[in-house]
């Protein structure tokens, strides 16, 4: 087969997971009858209208993504969940493949493909990566604009930063280039927190709704502690007070992991660090009671400040 396929098409197939579009074949001067003959013989297949796979059998995920973006046209890029999947910060592959096309382009509905339109596609397009896709920062912001809650939005902008795929500064620069951004002020503050080591929506809730809202002391985030040559990261360390706060969004831990947490807490206690552990329910539904408890512990460790009420219904009682 390799000897019969034109060399320029072979190069394209090698670069595109074995997939090419009719418009690419026309640009290369490939005889349409050559392509149709391969399709009729069953040696090639058509995963999308006007898109061909130069092989028989199952179509890989990479080939599916190539087929979708080629189906959308020469200026299209993979975006949203599909771009995040390629970059490694989507929790799982999306059932639907997301593409973005220029604002002026009209694209008919295609089963399995979600088409978005953008007037700033050239700015959002990654300059070198293939398949064509949006930049990591643009992808994170696109996803943050579509989710129902700010916790979900925080998750999308924090994941690529935690994975060292980008930085909060680059996401902020991308955000500043956009005219309208949902939750702009909150996202800007969240990016500052991410730069300081706030890694998850739960950790963001702790900083925003417990610590700041009740004027509690600030902490160092994601502090590395090495004991017996073993590294351990503490979510929040109030160094002057000798208090740590660990936040756990999991409702259940295997027994082995629970005992490992206890062992670590005991070791930190031996070093004079008292570790408090809080769940999502503590930080969300019981945030005022949690703030009061932390303030009491902090006061016993020498904090001279006083917590404030976060609102008219807050149960906390400032010290006089």
C-alpha positions as CSV (number, residue, x, y, z in Angstrom):
1,X,0.0,0.0,0.0
2,X,2.7,2.4,0.9
3,X,4.2,2.2,-2.6
4,X,0.9,3.2,-4.2
5,X,-0.1,6.0,-2.0
6,X,1.4,9.4,-3.2
7,X,4.2,10.4,-0.9
8,X,2.7,13.8,0.0
9,X,-0.5,12.0,1.2
10,X,1.6,9.4,3.2
11,X,3.3,12.3,5.0
12,X,-0.2,13.8,5.9
13,X,-1.4,10.4,7.1
14,X,1.6,10.0,9.4
15,X,0.9,13.4,10.9
16,X,-2.9,13.0,11.3
17,X,-3.3,9.5,12.8
18,X,-4.1,8.0,9.3
19,X,-7.0,10.5,8.6
20,X,-7.3,13.2,6.0
21,X,-10.0,15.4,4.5
22,X,-11.3,15.8,1.0
23,X,-10.2,19.5,1.0
24,X,-6.7,18.4,1.9
25,X,-6.6,15.9,-0.9
26,X,-7.8,18.5,-3.4
27,X,-5.0,20.9,-2.2
28,X,-2.4,18.1,-2.7
29,X,-3.7,17.2,-6.2
30,X,-4.8,13.7,-5.2
31,X,-7.0,12.0,-7.9
32,X,-10.5,11.6,-6.3
33,X,-10.9,8.3,-8.1
34,X,-7.9,6.9,-6.3
35,X,-9.6,7.7,-2.9
36,X,-13.0,6.4,-4.1
37,X,-11.4,3.1,-5.2
38,X,-9.9,2.6,-1.8
39,X,-13.2,3.2,-0.1
40,X,-15.1,0.8,-2.5
41,X,-12.5,-1.9,-1.8
42,X,-13.0,-1.6,2.0
43,X,-9.4,-0.8,2.6
44,X,-10.3,2.7,3.6
45,X,-13.3,4.1,5.5
46,X,-15.2,7.3,5.9
47,X,-15.5,8.3,9.7
48,X,-17.0,11.7,8.8
49,X,-18.6,13.2,5.7
50,X,-15.7,14.4,3.6
51,X,-13.1,12.8,5.9
52,X,-11.3,9.5,5.2
53,X,-9.3,7.0,7.3
54,X,-6.6,5.2,5.3
55,X,-7.2,2.0,7.1
56,X,-9.9,-0.6,7.9
57,X,-10.9,-1.7,11.4
58,X,-11.5,0.3,14.6
59,X,-10.9,4.1,14.6
60,X,-8.7,5.1,17.5
61,X,-9.5,8.0,19.7
62,X,-6.8,10.2,18.1
63,X,-8.2,9.4,14.7
64,X,-11.7,10.3,15.9
65,X,-10.5,13.7,17.1
66,X,-8.7,14.3,13.8
67,X,-11.8,13.3,11.9
68,X,-14.0,15.7,13.8
69,X,-11.7,18.8,13.5
70,X,-11.1,18.1,9.8
71,X,-14.9,17.7,9.3
72,X,-15.3,21.2,10.8
73,X,-13.1,22.8,8.2
74,X,-9.6,24.2,7.6
75,X,-9.8,26.9,10.3
76,X,-11.4,24.7,13.0
77,X,-9.7,23.7,16.2
78,X,-10.6,21.2,19.0
79,X,-11.7,23.0,22.1
80,X,-13.4,22.8,25.5
81,X,-13.4,19.2,26.9
82,X,-11.7,17.8,23.8
83,X,-8.8,20.2,24.0
84,X,-8.5,19.6,27.7
85,X,-8.5,15.8,27.0
86,X,-5.6,16.3,24.6
87,X,-3.7,18.3,27.2
88,X,-4.3,15.9,30.0
89,X,-6.5,17.9,32.4
90,X,-9.9,16.6,31.6
91,X,-11.2,14.1,34.2
92,X,-12.3,11.8,31.4
93,X,-12.8,11.8,27.6
94,X,-16.0,13.6,26.6
95,X,-18.6,11.5,24.8
96,X,-19.1,14.5,22.4
97,X,-16.2,16.0,20.5
98,X,-16.0,19.8,20.8
99,X,-14.7,22.0,18.0
100,X,-14.5,25.8,17.6
101,X,-14.9,27.5,14.2
102,X,-14.7,31.1,13.1
103,X,-17.6,33.3,14.0
104,X,-18.5,33.8,10.4
105,X,-18.6,30.1,9.6
106,X,-21.9,28.3,9.6
107,X,-21.6,24.6,10.4
108,X,-24.5,22.2,10.1
109,X,-25.2,19.9,13.1
110,X,-23.1,16.8,13.0
111,X,-23.9,13.9,15.3
112,X,-21.2,13.5,18.0
113,X,-19.7,16.9,17.4
114,X,-20.5,20.1,19.3
115,X,-19.5,23.2,17.3
116,X,-18.7,26.5,19.1
117,X,-18.2,29.8,17.2
118,X,-15.6,32.4,18.2
119,X,-14.6,35.9,16.9
120,X,-11.1,35.6,18.4
121,X,-10.2,32.1,17.2
122,X,-6.8,33.1,15.8
123,X,-5.8,34.4,19.2
124,X,-7.1,31.3,21.0
125,X,-5.6,28.8,18.6
126,X,-2.4,27.0,19.8
127,X,0.3,28.0,17.4
128,X,2.0,24.5,17.0
129,X,0.2,21.6,18.6
130,X,-1.7,19.1,16.6
131,X,-4.4,18.1,16.2
132,X,-5.3,21.9,16.0
133,X,-6.6,23.0,19.4
134,X,-7.1,26.0,21.6
135,X,-4.3,27.1,23.9
136,X,-4.4,25.6,27.4
137,X,-5.3,28.9,29.0
138,X,-8.1,29.5,26.5
139,X,-9.4,26.0,27.0
140,X,-9.5,26.4,30.8
141,X,-11.4,29.7,30.5
142,X,-13.8,28.4,27.9
143,X,-14.7,25.5,30.2
144,X,-15.0,27.8,33.2
145,X,-17.6,29.9,31.4
146,X,-19.9,27.0,30.7
147,X,-20.2,25.3,34.1
148,X,-23.1,26.0,36.5
149,X,-21.1,26.9,39.7
150,X,-18.0,28.8,40.6
151,X,-16.6,25.7,42.3
152,X,-16.7,24.0,38.9
153,X,-15.0,27.1,37.3
154,X,-12.3,27.1,39.9
155,X,-11.7,23.4,39.2
156,X,-11.1,24.1,35.5
157,X,-8.6,26.9,36.0
158,X,-6.8,25.2,38.8
159,X,-6.3,21.7,37.2
160,X,-3.8,22.8,34.4
161,X,-1.9,25.0,36.9
162,X,-1.7,22.1,39.4
163,X,-0.4,19.9,36.5
164,X,2.2,22.5,35.6
165,X,0.7,22.8,32.1
166,X,0.3,26.6,32.5
167,X,0.5,29.3,35.1
168,X,-2.1,31.6,36.8
169,X,-0.3,34.5,35.2
170,X,-0.9,33.1,31.7
171,X,-4.5,32.4,32.4
172,X,-4.9,36.0,33.8
173,X,-3.4,37.4,30.6
174,X,-5.8,35.3,28.5
175,X,-8.7,36.5,30.6
176,X,-7.7,40.2,30.2
177,X,-7.8,39.8,26.4
178,X,-11.5,38.8,26.6
179,X,-14.3,41.4,26.5
180,X,-16.8,39.5,28.7
181,X,-15.9,37.0,31.4
182,X,-18.3,35.4,33.8
183,X,-17.1,35.6,37.4
184,X,-14.2,37.9,36.3
185,X,-13.5,39.4,39.7
186,X,-13.8,36.0,41.5
187,X,-11.5,34.3,38.9
188,X,-8.9,37.0,39.2
189,X,-8.8,36.6,43.0
190,X,-8.8,32.8,42.6
191,X,-5.8,33.0,40.3
192,X,-3.9,34.8,43.0
193,X,-4.8,32.0,45.5
194,X,-3.8,29.3,43.0
195,X,-0.4,31.0,42.6
196,X,-0.1,30.7,46.4
197,X,-0.8,27.0,46.4
198,X,-4.6,26.7,46.7
199,X,-5.3,23.6,44.6
200,X,-8.9,22.5,44.7
201,X,-12.4,24.0,45.0
202,X,-12.5,22.8,48.6
203,X,-9.3,24.5,49.5
204,X,-10.6,27.6,47.7
205,X,-13.8,27.4,49.8
206,X,-11.7,27.2,53.0
207,X,-9.7,30.3,52.1
208,X,-12.7,32.3,50.9
209,X,-15.6,31.3,53.1
210,X,-13.8,30.3,56.4
211,X,-10.5,32.1,56.6
212,X,-11.1,35.4,54.9
213,X,-14.8,35.7,55.5
214,X,-14.2,35.4,59.3
215,X,-10.9,37.4,59.4
216,X,-8.9,34.5,60.6
217,X,-5.1,34.2,60.3
218,X,-3.6,33.5,56.9
219,X,-1.7,30.3,56.2
220,X,1.1,29.1,54.0
221,X,-0.3,26.7,51.4
222,X,1.0,23.3,50.3
223,X,3.9,23.3,52.7
224,X,6.5,20.6,52.2
225,X,7.4,18.7,55.4
226,X,10.1,16.0,55.2
227,X,10.2,13.4,58.0
228,X,12.6,10.4,57.9
229,X,13.3,11.2,54.3
230,X,9.6,11.0,53.4
231,X,7.9,14.2,51.9
232,X,4.5,15.3,53.1
233,X,2.5,18.3,51.9
234,X,0.3,20.1,54.4
235,X,-2.6,22.0,52.8
236,X,-2.4,24.9,55.2
237,X,0.2,25.7,57.8
238,X,-0.3,28.4,60.4
239,X,3.4,28.4,61.3
240,X,3.4,30.9,64.1
241,X,0.5,29.0,65.8
242,X,1.8,25.5,65.2
243,X,-1.5,24.6,63.6
244,X,-2.2,22.8,60.3
245,X,-5.4,22.4,58.4
246,X,-6.0,19.4,56.0
247,X,-9.0,19.5,53.7
248,X,-10.5,16.3,52.5
249,X,-13.2,16.2,49.8
250,X,-13.5,12.4,49.8
251,X,-16.5,11.0,51.7
252,X,-14.7,7.8,52.4
253,X,-11.1,6.6,52.6
254,X,-9.8,3.0,52.6
255,X,-8.6,1.9,56.0
256,X,-5.0,1.9,55.0
257,X,-5.2,5.6,53.9
258,X,-7.0,6.5,57.1
259,X,-4.3,5.0,59.2
260,X,-1.6,6.7,57.1
261,X,-3.3,10.1,57.8
262,X,-3.4,9.3,61.5
263,X,0.2,8.3,61.5
264,X,1.2,11.6,59.7
265,X,-0.9,13.6,62.1
266,X,0.7,11.9,65.1
267,X,4.1,12.6,63.7
268,X,3.3,16.3,63.2
269,X,2.0,16.4,66.8
270,X,5.3,15.2,68.0
271,X,6.8,18.2,66.2
272,X,4.4,20.5,67.9
273,X,2.0,20.9,65.0
274,X,-1.7,20.3,65.7
275,X,-3.5,19.2,62.6
276,X,-7.2,19.9,62.1
277,X,-9.1,18.0,59.4
278,X,-12.2,19.3,57.7
279,X,-14.5,17.9,55.1
280,X,-16.6,19.6,52.4
281,X,-19.6,19.6,54.8
282,X,-17.5,21.4,57.4
283,X,-16.4,24.1,55.0
284,X,-19.7,24.5,53.2
285,X,-22.7,23.8,55.4
286,X,-21.0,24.4,58.8
287,X,-18.4,27.0,57.7
288,X,-19.3,29.5,60.6
289,X,-19.1,26.8,63.2
290,X,-15.8,25.6,61.7
291,X,-14.5,29.1,61.7
292,X,-15.4,29.4,65.4
293,X,-13.7,26.2,66.2
294,X,-10.5,27.2,64.4
295,X,-10.5,30.6,66.1
296,X,-10.7,28.9,69.5
297,X,-7.8,26.6,68.6
298,X,-5.8,29.6,67.2
299,X,-6.5,31.6,70.4
300,X,-5.2,28.7,72.6
301,X,-2.1,28.7,70.5
302,X,-1.4,32.4,71.0
303,X,-3.5,34.2,68.3
304,X,-4.4,37.6,69.7
305,X,-6.9,38.5,67.0
306,X,-10.7,38.2,67.0
307,X,-12.9,36.6,64.3
308,X,-15.6,38.6,62.7
309,X,-19.1,37.5,61.7
310,X,-19.4,36.9,57.9
311,X,-23.0,38.0,57.8
312,X,-26.2,38.7,59.8
313,X,-26.9,34.9,60.2
314,X,-23.3,34.0,61.2
315,X,-23.2,32.1,64.5
316,X,-19.7,33.2,65.4
317,X,-19.2,35.4,68.4
318,X,-16.2,37.7,68.3
319,X,-14.1,37.9,71.4
320,X,-14.4,41.1,73.4
